[in-house]
Amino acid sequence: MKTAIIGGGASGLMLANMLGCEYTVIEKADRVGKKLLATGNGKCNLTNLAISPSGYNLPDEVAPFLKRFSPEKTVELFNSLGLLTTVKEDGKVYPFSECASTVLNVLRKNIKNITLSDGAVKIEKTSVGYKIFLESGKTLTAQNVVLCSGSPASGGFSAVELYKRFGHNSFTFKPSLCPVLTDKESVKGLNGIRVKASLHFGDTAQTGEILFKEYGLSGIASFNVSSLIARGNTGDMYIDFLPQLSYDEAKTVTENYSGIFHTKVHERLCERAKASNKELYEVCKKYGVTYIKNADFSLSQVCCGGLDILQFDENLESRLSKGLFAAGEALNVDGVCGGYNLQWAWSSALAVSQKINSI
Ligand SMILES: Cc1cc2nc3c(=O)[nH]c(=O)nc-3n(C[C@H](O)[C@H](O)[C@H](O)COP(=O)(O)OP(=O)(O)OC[C@H]3O[C@@H](n4cnc5c(N)ncnc54)[C@H](O)[C@@H]3O)c2cc1C
């Protein structure tokens, strides 16, 4: 066997499609691509034409991969695999069907050699390559091994430990792109309400949907803030409910109009204004929220953490043990919402395929 791919998710399936050599996909779950089916609320936001390296935790490391394997190339590639795509707001790309299973179907239709329900538990170096030990007790040998095992986010697993014996370091996985747990008072009476607002955190602001939960804040703006928290950033958090208006404009509007806010949001803002002895416009422009921590892995879309990318070369081959590769979330790369994480899965898998196909 030339190549063993550990993990049949986004990066592993893309890699299998791109390899021009003998390979096998080893998958721990009872089917491939489970996480893909849940992406983009079941619609799969597969990339973003307006992608910027600054949306990732390691912009300088990710930029060369995005340049070589760009979102435009991703679209061309999926089109060549037979998937019709469509571009939505802010450059986000989806399958035309807006159905994630159609993405999974094109990715798996040409893959023949898959072992299901049997995870890799150990890898040993041999004189000609690597020996991989599976949960079932079976073993297989391969010249190259590619770790495409993703992260523990949303029911996934961590397999980065498999590379430790080869000297690879990994950063502890932490939940990211997930709800943020906050104090109870800030979200009192608001469970289930969605607003378009700006969520400020430290000196950053994320404008978009905030979904109030009884335990805190969800929605895209909160998810993007959670990735900053996961990366160790700290700062004060507040919501600007009228980000399009200045303080003076907000004062005029709130003093002269009703129907600006959902009734329950209005009640909450009035309660806060009364308790803090402030005007309504001041509270709605700067509604302080005390965050406690990010939600757990089960509610996270990705993880911050994974194998140190600096120990891999420009084709994601290990600098420590030739023939070992990694792609996707198994590496310590994570991006914001909007197609960034799948684009990393595709770009990293393509980089690996380029090297293996050249050997
Ligand atoms: C609810 C949800 C919505 C999302 N929406 C989007 C979106 O719209 N756009 C976007 O860009 N990103 C989205 N993401 C993130 C995106 O799905 C992931 O970043 C991407 O799937 C990572 O690809 P991967 O190949 O690294 O890992 P995965 O796709 O998670 O695949 C890893 C595979 O490896 C297998 N595995 C793990 N350990 C072993 C082992 N020891 N042996 C064998 N197999 C193993 C796992 O079972 C899994 O099948 C979303 C994630 C979630 C959870």
The ligand as an SDF file (V2000), in Angstrom:
LIG
                    3D

 53 58  0  0  0  0  0  0  0  0999 V2000
  -22.1210   21.5680   13.0420 C   0  0  0  0  0  0  0  0  0  0  0  0
  -20.9270   21.9560   12.1960 C   0  0  0  0  0  0  0  0  0  0  0  0
  -21.0860   22.8480   11.1480 C   0  0  0  0  0  0  0  0  0  0  0  0
  -19.9810   23.2390   10.3810 C   0  0  0  0  0  0  0  0  0  0  0  0
  -20.1840   24.0560    9.3120 N   0  0  0  0  0  0  0  0  0  0  0  0
  -19.1370   24.4120    8.5400 C   0  0  0  0  0  0  0  0  0  0  0  0
  -19.3400   25.1700    7.3490 C   0  0  0  0  0  0  0  0  0  0  0  0
  -20.4800   25.4180    6.9190 O   0  0  0  0  0  0  0  0  0  0  0  0
  -18.2320   25.5760    6.6570 N   0  0  0  0  0  0  0  0  0  0  0  0
  -16.9560   25.2470    7.0620 C   0  0  0  0  0  0  0  0  0  0  0  0
  -16.0030   25.6590    6.3970 O   0  0  0  0  0  0  0  0  0  0  0  0
  -16.7420   24.4590    8.1340 N   0  0  0  0  0  0  0  0  0  0  0  0
  -17.8010   24.0230    8.8660 C   0  0  0  0  0  0  0  0  0  0  0  0
  -17.5830   23.1910    9.9400 N   0  0  0  0  0  0  0  0  0  0  0  0
  -16.1930   22.7450   10.2430 C   0  0  0  0  0  0  0  0  0  0  0  0
  -15.7790   21.6080    9.3020 C   0  0  0  0  0  0  0  0  0  0  0  0
  -16.7780   20.6280    9.2530 O   0  0  0  0  0  0  0  0  0  0  0  0
  -14.4670   20.9790    9.7680 C   0  0  0  0  0  0  0  0  0  0  0  0
  -13.4970   21.9790    9.9350 O   0  0  0  0  0  0  0  0  0  0  0  0
  -13.9630   19.9450    8.7670 C   0  0  0  0  0  0  0  0  0  0  0  0
  -14.8930   18.8880    8.6520 O   0  0  0  0  0  0  0  0  0  0  0  0
  -12.6140   19.3930    9.1950 C   0  0  0  0  0  0  0  0  0  0  0  0
  -12.2180   18.4210    8.2690 O   0  0  0  0  0  0  0  0  0  0  0  0
  -11.2200   17.2600    8.7340 P   0  0  0  0  0  0  0  0  0  0  0  0
  -11.0530   16.3660    7.5780 O   0  0  0  0  0  0  0  0  0  0  0  0
  -10.0430   17.8420    9.3700 O   0  0  0  0  0  0  0  0  0  0  0  0
  -12.0090   16.5150    9.9110 O   0  0  0  0  0  0  0  0  0  0  0  0
  -13.3900   15.7360    9.8800 P   0  0  0  0  0  0  0  0  0  0  0  0
  -14.2310   16.1810    8.7510 O   0  0  0  0  0  0  0  0  0  0  0  0
  -13.9360   15.8720   11.2600 O   0  0  0  0  0  0  0  0  0  0  0  0
  -12.9810   14.2380    9.6210 O   0  0  0  0  0  0  0  0  0  0  0  0
  -12.1540   13.5180   10.5200 C   0  0  0  0  0  0  0  0  0  0  0  0
  -12.4800   12.0470   10.3860 C   0  0  0  0  0  0  0  0  0  0  0  0
  -11.4710   11.2760   11.0270 O   0  0  0  0  0  0  0  0  0  0  0  0
  -12.0820   10.2070   11.7210 C   0  0  0  0  0  0  0  0  0  0  0  0
  -11.1430    9.7510   12.7690 N   0  0  0  0  0  0  0  0  0  0  0  0
  -10.7770   10.3840   13.9240 C   0  0  0  0  0  0  0  0  0  0  0  0
   -9.8870    9.6560   14.6030 N   0  0  0  0  0  0  0  0  0  0  0  0
   -9.6640    8.5490   13.8630 C   0  0  0  0  0  0  0  0  0  0  0  0
   -8.8140    7.3990   14.0340 C   0  0  0  0  0  0  0  0  0  0  0  0
   -8.0260    7.2390   15.1170 N   0  0  0  0  0  0  0  0  0  0  0  0
   -8.8300    6.4420   13.0880 N   0  0  0  0  0  0  0  0  0  0  0  0
   -9.6220    6.5700   11.9780 C   0  0  0  0  0  0  0  0  0  0  0  0
  -10.4510    7.6130   11.7740 N   0  0  0  0  0  0  0  0  0  0  0  0
  -10.4440    8.5930   12.7010 C   0  0  0  0  0  0  0  0  0  0  0  0
  -13.3590   10.8340   12.2630 C   0  0  0  0  0  0  0  0  0  0  0  0
  -14.3140    9.8470   12.5990 O   0  0  0  0  0  0  0  0  0  0  0  0
  -13.7920   11.6780   11.0530 C   0  0  0  0  0  0  0  0  0  0  0  0
  -14.5990   10.9750   10.1440 O   0  0  0  0  0  0  0  0  0  0  0  0
  -18.6750   22.7510   10.7080 C   0  0  0  0  0  0  0  0  0  0  0  0
  -18.5190   21.8310   11.7560 C   0  0  0  0  0  0  0  0  0  0  0  0
  -19.6300   21.4320   12.4840 C   0  0  0  0  0  0  0  0  0  0  0  0
  -19.4440   20.4160   13.5870 C   0  0  0  0  0  0  0  0  0  0  0  0
  1  2  1  0
  2  3  1  0
  2 52  2  0
  3  4  2  0
  4  5  1  0
  4 50  1  0
  5  6  2  0
  6  7  1  0
  6 13  1  0
  7  8  2  0
  7  9  1  0
  9 10  1  0
 10 11  2  0
 10 12  1  0
 12 13  2  0
 13 14  1  0
 14 15  1  0
 14 50  1  0
 15 16  1  0
 16 17  1  0
 16 18  1  0
 18 19  1  0
 18 20  1  0
 20 21  1  0
 20 22  1  0
 22 23  1  0
 23 24  1  0
 24 25  2  0
 24 26  1  0
 24 27  1  0
 27 28  1  0
 28 29  2  0
 28 30  1  0
 28 31  1  0
 31 32  1  0
 32 33  1  0
 33 34  1  0
 33 48  1  0
 34 35  1  0
 35 36  1  0
 35 46  1  0
 36 37  1  0
 36 45  1  0
 37 38  2  0
 38 39  1  0
 39 40  1  0
 39 45  2  0
 40 41  1  0
 40 42  2  0
 42 43  1  0
 43 44  2  0
 44 45  1  0
 46 47  1  0
 46 48  1  0
 48 49  1  0
 50 51  2  0
 51 52  1  0
 52 53  1  0
M  END
$$$$
